[in-house]
């Protein structure tokens, strides 16, 4: 496939049961993702999180698959100020058994 890819290790349990702590995700670097896709999102310019994306006219919601975690909503203004930006789309999960 074309494009640039990186591998990242999942830390934490917010994406369980599909993605577990220590799993590796392959991420296609791209500045946007569609609703429902899983993406790596940079928060505050230095902190990355893996979440499902839901866009609204008012901003973006980052959703964990683990129901113990509430969705995180960022307004369009917060997206610019913090900043919040999509680093890429998760295209593959590599888990160890």
N, C-alpha and C positions, 0 to 999 in steps of 0.2 A: 504494500500500500504506500501511497505517497504521504508526505507530511513528516513532521518531527514527533518522536515519541520519547517519553521518559517512564521510568519505573519508580513507584513510591511504595513505601511500606505503611500499611494501615496501623494506626496507633489508637487504642481505645475500642469501645464497644458500641458506639453510636450507630453503626451500620449493620449490626447483627440482626438477623441470623445469617444473612447472605455473606457479608464480609466480616471476618474475624480479626482480632488483634494479631498482628504479625503477617497477615496476608499481604501479597504484593499486587498492586494494580498497575496496568499498563495504560498510560494516558496519552492521548493524541493532543498535542499542544494546539489550541485554537482559542480565540478570544470570546467565544460564545457557545451556548448550548441550548437545546430546545427544552420546553416543558417536559418533565418526566424523566429526562436523562440524568445520569449520575455524572457529576463533575467535580473537579478539584477547584476550590474557590479560595483565593487569597483574601484574607481579612486583615486590615490594618497594615497591609503591605509586606508582612513578614510571617504571618501565621496561615497555614494552609489547612483546609478542612475538606473532607469528602462527603458530599451530600447530594440528594436529589434536588433538582431545580424546579421552581414554579415562579413564573414571572407574572406580574400584575402591572397595570398602568401606574400604580403608586410605587413599585419597587420590586424586590426579589425576595422569595422565601426559600430558605435552605432547610430541607426536610431530612431527618434521620429515618432509617428504616426500623430502628429500635424504638418501640412506643414509649419507653421510659424518658425519652428526650423530646422536649417541645420544639416545634419548628422555630427557626430564627428568621425574623423579618427585618429587612433593611430597606429604608425608603430610598428613593432616587437621590435625595440630598445626601443621605448617609453613604450611599455608594460612591459618591464623588469625594466626600470629605474624609472618610476613613482611610483609604479607599477600599472598596470591595470590587474584585475583578475575577472573572473566570479565567483560570489558567489553562484548562483543557477538559476534554471529555474522557471518562473512563471507558475503555474499549475492551478490556480483558481483565479477568481476575485469576490470579495464580495462588492457589492455596496449598499448604503442606499437610500431609496426612501423617 
